[in-house]
């Protein structure tokens, strides 16, 4: 049996996320969003009208499956 922990704190336009994997942070709104993960990856996503969503991940380690 695994255990999970997460806590999210909003600080102005930023969001700081605490989990058992480490600290991550994100910035943005509904249309444009940038997230940095505890393992060093950065994810940029853009939501366009009509239901289109574009996303790209940069750098860091890439894990397969669950932690």
C-alpha positions in Angstrom: 0.0 0.0 0.0 1.4 3.4 -1.0 0.9 6.7 0.6 0.4 10.1 -1.0 0.6 13.7 0.3 0.0 16.9 -1.5 -0.6 20.5 -0.4 -1.1 23.5 -2.7 -0.5 27.1 -1.6 -1.4 30.1 -3.8 0.9 33.1 -3.5 -0.3 35.8 -5.9 -0.1 34.5 -9.5 2.1 31.6 -8.4 1.1 28.3 -6.9 3.5 26.3 -4.8 2.8 22.5 -4.6 4.2 20.3 -1.9 4.2 16.5 -2.2 6.3 13.6 -1.0 8.3 13.9 -4.2 9.3 17.5 -3.5 8.3 21.0 -4.2 7.0 22.3 -7.5 5.6 25.5 -8.7 3.3 26.8 -11.4 2.4 30.1 -13.0 -0.4 31.1 -15.3 -4.0 31.2 -15.9 -6.6 29.2 -17.9 -5.1 29.9 -21.4 -1.3 29.7 -20.6 0.3 27.7 -17.9 3.9 26.9 -16.9 4.8 24.2 -14.4 8.2 23.2 -12.9 8.3 19.8 -11.3 10.5 18.5 -8.4 12.7 16.5 -10.8 13.5 19.5 -13.0 11.1 19.2 -15.8 9.2 22.2 -17.2 5.8 21.8 -18.8 4.2 24.6 -20.9 0.6 24.4 -22.0 -1.6 26.6 -24.0 -5.4 26.2 -24.3 -7.0 27.6 -27.4 -10.6 28.4 -28.1 -12.6 25.5 -29.6 -11.2 22.9 -27.1 -7.6 22.7 -28.6 -4.8 22.1 -26.1 -1.0 22.2 -26.8 1.6 21.1 -24.3 5.3 20.5 -24.3 7.7 19.2 -21.6 11.3 20.2 -21.4 14.3 18.8 -19.6 14.7 16.7 -16.5 14.2 13.0 -16.0 11.3 11.2 -17.6 9.7 8.4 -15.6 7.7 5.5 -16.9 4.7 4.5 -14.9 4.0 5.6 -11.4 6.5 6.8 -8.8 
